[in-house]
Amino acid sequence: MADAMTDRALEALEWNRITEILAAGCDTEPGRTFARSLDPLPRDAAASRMRKISHLKNIRLLEHEVPDFSGITEVARLAALAAKGGVLSLPELSAVRDFLAASRRLRGFLRAHRAAYPELGSECDAIAPLEELTSLLGRAIAESGLLSRSAYPKLAVIEDEISSLRGEIEKQLGSMIHSPSLAPHLQERMFTTRGDRYVLLVKAGSRGRVRGTVHDVSASEATLYVEPDAITDLNNRAVMKEHELKAETARILAALSARAGQDASEIESNQVAIAGLDFLNSASRFSEAVRGCEVELTEECAAELLDARHPLLHLMNPGGVVPNTVKLGGGCRCLIISGANTGGKTVLLKTIGLCALLAKHGLHLPAGPDSRIAVFGNIFADIGDDQNLSQSLSTFSGQILALREMLERADSASLLLVDEIVVGTNPRQGAALARAILERLADTGAIMVATTHYSELKNLASADARFLNASVSFDPETFAPTYRLLTGIPGSSHAI
C-alpha cells in the first residue's frame, strides 16, 4: 500500500475511519480482519468488487435475503494444528463442524443467486464443498456438542455401564445416609465425590464408626471424606470404566483431528473466501447507509463526481450534507478552489480523496450512478497543519516536504490534493512558489485539486487552460456558507 498511497494521505483523509466502519459491519472476526487490512485493487478487480457489492445490496433490498454467517469462526489455525498431528478438543472439533456447516450454507446461498447475479459465481466457487468432512463431523458430533452415541456405539455402551454403576453406588449410599445407626456419625446426610470416587461426609470424631478409606479432610479438620468399604468395588469398576471412556474418546478425537487436518488447506481457503464475502456484505450495507453507487472506473486519468458527498459526514447527518459535482480530466488538470474559510473547501478536498480511495478499493462511491473516476496509481493529500515540533517542522516547511514528495513521485496516473498551498511565508513569495509548483505538477499529467487564498493563483486559470477556477459560495445577504461549489468562478476570501 505504501507504493500506492502515502501514510500522510491515508491519515489526512481519515481512511481508517472508513475501514473501522466496514469492520464493525462484518458478522465474523475473519471478516473484520479482512476489512482492517484492505489492499488497493487493479481497475478490473475493483470494478468486479463493485458489481459484487451491488449484487449483495440488491439481494438484500429487492429479494429480502441475507447471507447467514453464524458458525463462522477462525478455525484455520485449528485445522493447521491438526495437519501437524495435533489432537483437537471436542469443542474445537465442534467449531470446525459448525464452520463447515456454515460454509455449505453460504455456498448454497451464492449458488441459489448465481444465475441472476453472475458476478457472485467466483465467490461461490471459492468455497470448497468439503462434503466428506462436513458429513463425517456432522454425524460424529451431536447438536449438543457431545460425541454422537449412534455414530460410536462402543462409546455408548461404556457410558451406559458407567451410568449403571453410578446408579448402583448412589443407591447404596442413599441407604447408608438414611440408616439410623450411621446417621449420627455423618456431618451431613449427603454424599459427594473426591477425585473419581464417591464418599460420605463423616464427623472426625466418628472415624472408627464408618469402615472405609479416608480420601480427604476438610479445612477445619472437622469432616472426613470417607469411601465406605461396601462401595469400593463398585467405585473401582466405575473408575476403570471412566478410564476406558477417556481412552475411547481420545481415540475418536485423534481420528477426527487427523481427518480434519487432511483438509486444512481447503478450510483455510474457505475461511479467506468467507471473510471476503462477509466484507462484501458489510460494504453493501455501507453503500446503502451513504447512498452509494457503483460507478464507472475509467482508464483515463479523470474524475467526474456527480452530487458527491463526504461519506463520514453523511453518516453523521443523513440528508443534511450538501452534494457537489466535480469534473476533472481531459485538458483540465488542476481545479483551484478559492473562497472564504468555513465555506467547505477542505471538506470538498476530502470528499474527492475519499471517493478516489473508495474506487481504488472497489467500494461504492457516495455519488450519482453516472459518476466516473480513474483508479489512480498514486494518491497524495496534504490537508491540515503539517507543523511537527518533534521534527522541528513549521507549517511552511512541513508542507514543502509534502510538495517535494509530490514533485518527485507524481505521474499521469496520480491524484494530488493540497489544502492552502504554500502558506506560512511571505504572501508574494508564497504565491510565486505555489504557482511554480502547480505548473510543474501539471506537467506530469496528474489530476490536482488545490485550495488557496492567493489572488495570483486565481489568475492562473486565465493564462493556462490546464487550470480551472472554482469557489465555494456564500449567501450574498447573510454571508452564511452554502457549501456549494461554483465551477469557473473564483471566490473572495471575506477575511474581514
N, C-alpha and C positions, 0 to 999 in steps of 0.2 A: 504494500500500500504506500510505502514511503516514496516509491518511484513515481506514483501517480498523483499523490496529494501530499502537501506538507502538513506536518502536525499543526502548524500555525493556522492553516486553512480549516482543518477539521475543528480546531478549538474555537476559532472565530465564528464559525457557522453553527456551533453547538451540535455537531453531528452525534455526539454521544447521547444527547437527549433523545434523538430520534431512535437510535438503536436500543436505548433503555425502554422506550415506549413499545417498540416492536417485541423486545424480550418479555415485557410484562404481559403482552397479549398472547404469548405462547402458552400452551397447555402442558408442556413437558419440560423437564430440565434439559434434555438434549436440544430441544427447540430453542430454549433461552440461551444456551451456549452458542448455538448457531447464529442467533441474532446479534450477539455481542461481538462476534468475530467475523463480520461480513467483509468480503473482499469485493472490489470492483470487478465488473464483467466486461468482456468484449461486446460490441454492439449487438451481434446476433443473439448471444446468450442473454443479454439484458432485455432484448425485445421478447425473447421466449419467456423469460420470467414474468414480464409484464402481462403477457397473454394468460399465463397460468393463474396469476393473481386475479385477472378479470374473470376467468372460468370459475374459480372458487367463490368469488364475490357473487356471480350470477347464480350459482347453485344455491347459495345461502338465501339470496334475496328473492329469486324467482321460483325456485323449487323447494325452498324452506327445508333444506337438508344441510347438515354439517358433519364433517368427519369426527369420529369419536376416538379420542386419543387416550381414553382410560386404559390403564395397564401398561403404558409405555414408560419405562424407566431406563436408567443407564445400566444395561445388562451386558454390554460388550466386554467389559472388564471381567465379568464372571465367566463368560464363555472363553475368554482368553486364558483365564486361570485354569479352567477345566481342560483346555487344549494342552496345557503344560503338565497335566497329570494331577492337578488339584481336585479335591473332592468337595463339591458344593454342599452346603447345608440344605435341609428341606425348604426353609424359607427362601433361600437363594434360587433353588430349582423352581419353586413356585413363581418367583419373579420372572424367570426365563419362560415358564409356561404361559404366564399372563401376557408377556411381551409378544410371544409367538401368536397367541390368540388374537391380540390386538393388531398385529401385523397383517394377519389374514383378513381381519375385518376391514382394515383400511384399504388393503388391496382390492377387496370386494367393492368397497365404496368407489374407488377410482375406476374399476372395471365397469361398473354399472353406468358411469357417466362418460365413458371413453368415447362413445360414438358421437355424442352431442358436443363434447369438449375435447377434441383430439389432442390438444397440447398436453393434457394430463396423462397421456399414454406413456410418456417417458417416466413419469413418477410412478405409475403402476408397474412398469417393467423393472424399475429399480428395486422393488420389494420382492425378494425371493420367497416362493411359497413355503419351502421347508415343511412340506406336508407330513413326511415321515416322523420328524422330530416333534412337530406340533401334535400329531396323533399319539405318539408314544407318551409324551409328558401329560397330555390331556387324559389318557387312560390311567397313568401311573399315580397322578396326584388328584385327589378328590377336591371338590369345591371348598371343603373345609380347610384345605391346606395340608391335610394328612395324606399319607400314602394310602392308595386305594386297596381295600380289603379284597375286592373282586379281582383286581389285577394281580395281587400277591396272596394267594390262598394260604401258603405256608405261614406268612406273617399273621394272617387272620387266625390260624389255628393256635399259634403261640400266644397271641393276645387273648384268645378265649380261655386258654389254660391259665394264664396269669389272672384273668378276671375271676375264674372259678376258685383258684387258690386264695385270692384275696377275700372272696366272699366267705369261704370256709373259715379263714383266720378271723375275720371280723365277727362272724357268728359266734365263734368260741370266746373271743374277747368280750363280746356283748354279754354272754352268760356269766363271765367272770366278774365283770364290774357290777353286776346286779346280784352277785352271790352274797347272802347275809354274812357268811364267815369271812369273806375277803373285803367287803366294802369298807369296814372301819380302818383298814390299813392303806387305803388309797387316798392320795392327796385330792384327786378329783375323779368323779365317775366318768371317765372317758379314756380313750386310747389314742395314741399318735404314732409317729414313726421317728426313728433315728437312723440316718443312713437309708438303707433299703429295708429296714426291719421294723416290725410292729412292736410297740412297747406299751406298758402301763405306767401311770404316774404314781409311784409308791412313796409313802412317807419315809423319811430317812430313818426314823426310829423303828420302823417295821420291816427292816431289811430281811430278817430271817423268816418272816411270815409269808413271803411270796417267793417260791422256789423259781430261780431263773438267773439270767445273766444281766448284769448292770451295763448298759451301753453309754450312759451319760449321767451327769449330775447338774442340777440347776445352779445358777449363780449364787443363790442364797444357801445352797447345800441342804435345803430342806426337802428336796424332791429327788428321788432316784428314778431313772428311766429304765425299767426292768422288762426284759423279754422273758415271759413265762416259759418254763421248760415244755409245757403242754403244746406250745405252738412252734417250737424251734424247728422241728422237721418241716412243717408247712412253710415257715419263713425261709428255710434253706432252699426248698424246692422253688419258692417264688423268686428268690434271688437268682437262682440258676436260670430260670426261665427269662428273667429280666436281661441277664447277660446274653442269652440266646437271641432275645428280641433285638438287643443293640447290635449284635453281630450281623443278624439278617438285615436289619435296617442299613447298617454301614455298607453291606454288600450291594444292596439295591441302589443306594445313593452313589456309590462308586461307579456302578454300571451306567446309571443315568447321566452322571457327570461326564464320563468318557464319551458317551454318545453325543451329548451337547457340545463337547469340545471338538468333535468332528465337523461341526457346522459353525465353528467360531467365526471364520472369516465372513460367512454369509450373514450371521447375526450382526456383526459389526457393520456390514454394508447396509443392512436393513435399518439399523439404528441411525446411521448417517442419512439415509433416504427419508426416514420418517421425521427426523429433526428438520430436514429441509421442507417437508410437507407442512409440518407444524408452523414453521416460519412463514411459509406462503399463506397459510390460513390466517395468521396474525396480520400479515401485510395486507390481506384483503379487508380485514376489519379496520385497519389503519386507513386504508383508502376510503372506506365508507365514512369514517369519522371526519376526515379532512376534505370530503367531497372530491376525492382524487380521481384521475382518469388515466387510462393507457394512452400514451401519445406516440407520435411518430419519432423514431430515432434516425436522424439523418446522417448521411456520410459527410455532408458539407459541414464545415465549422460555422454553425449558425445557431441562433436561439430565437424562437418566436413563441413567447409565452402569452397566452390569451387569458385574461382575467385571472392572473396568478395571485395566490395568497400565501402568506407565511404560514406553514403548517402548524407551528407551535402556537402562534397567536390565534389561529383558527380554533385549535383545541381548547384554548382558554376562553375564547369568546366566539362561539359558533354564530355565524351570521353577522357578526359585528366588525369583521375585517374588510377593509376596502380593497377590492381586487384591482390589479393594474395589468396593462398589456405592455410587453416589452418585445421589440423586434430588433435583432442584430444579425448581421451577416451580409453576404454579398459585398458591395463596396463599402458599406459602413462597418468599420472595425471597432469603433470606440464610442460609447454613449457617455457624454459628460453631463452629469446631473448637478444642477445648482438649485438654490433656493434657501429659505430660512431654516435655521435649526428647529428641531422638533417637528419638521414637516414630513418626515418619513423616509428620508434618503437612505439612512443606514438600514432600516427595515427592508427597503426595496433591494439593496445590495444583498442582504442575507437571503431574501426570498429567491433571487436569481441563483445564488450559490447553492442553496439547499435543493432547488429544482434540478440543478446540474448534478449534485451528489445523488439525489434520488434516481435520476435517469441512469447514472453510472452504475448503480447497484440494481437496476432492473425493477424499480419500485414506481408506483403510480405517482403522478405529479398533482399537486393541488392547483390545477389549472384546467382550462377548457379542453375538450377532447380533440380539437383541431390544432392544438399546440404542436410544435415540433422543436426538437433540440438535439444537438450532437452529443455523443458520448465522448466528452473531452478527455484527451490523454492526460493533461495536467490541469489541475485547478489550484490557483493561488488566490489567497484572500488576505488582505491586510486591513483589518477592521478593528477599530478601537485603539486605545492608547498603548503604544509599544514601549513606554518607559519601563526600564528594568534597573532598579537601584543595585541589585546584586551583581549585575554585569556592567555597571556604570554607563547605562544607555539612557540618553534623554529621549523624549518623544520623537524629536527630529532624527537622531542617529538610529533609533530603533526602526523607524520606517525606512530609512535609507538602506539598512541591511536587508529588509524585506524586498525593497525595489531592486536591489542589486541581484538578489536571487532570481527575481522575475526576468531581469535582463539577461542573466546567464542561461536560464533554462526554458524560457518561453519559446514556443514554436507555433506553427499554424494550426495545431490541434489543442491549443491552450485557452483556458478561460481565466482572465485576470480581474480581480475585484479590489479596488483601492478606495478607501474611505478618507476624505480630506487629504488629498495627495500633497505631499511636501509641505507640512505645516510646522510651526515652531521655529521659524527662522525669519530673516528679513523678507517681507512680503514680495518686494520686487524681484529679489534673487530667487525666492522660493517659486514664484510664478514662472520665471525663466527656466529654472531647473525642471519643474513639473512638465512644462511644455516639451522640453528636450527629451525627457524620459518617455512621455507618451508617444511622441513621434518615433522614437527608436523602437518602442514596443509595437507600434502599429506596423513597422517594417517587418516584424516577424510573422505577420498574418494572424496573430492571436486575436480573440474576441476580448474586448475590455469594457468595463464599466467603472467610471471614476466619479466621485463626488468632489465638489470644490466650491470655494467662495471667491476664487480668483477670477476677476473680470477678463484677464488676458486669456484664460483657457476657454471662456465662453466665446471669445472672438475666433478661437482656433477653427471652429466648425465652418466659418465663412471662408476660410483660407484653404482648407484641406477637406476634400469630400469624404475622407475616411472617418471623419469625426462628425458627430451629431449631437446637438444640444437637446437637453430635456430639463424639466424642472418640476418641483413639487408645488402644488398650488395652494393658495390661501384665499379665504373669503375676503373680498376687497373691502367689505364694510367692518367686519369684526376682527380681521386678521387671524382668525382661527384656522388651523390647518385642515385641509380637506383630504389629505393623503392621496390625492390623485396625481398621477404622472402625466405631464403635458409634454409630448414629444415635439421637438423642433423649436421650442421656446425656452430661452434661458430665463432663470429666475433671479429675483432680488433677495439679498441676504436678510434685509429688515433687521439689521443689528440693533438699531435704536427703536 
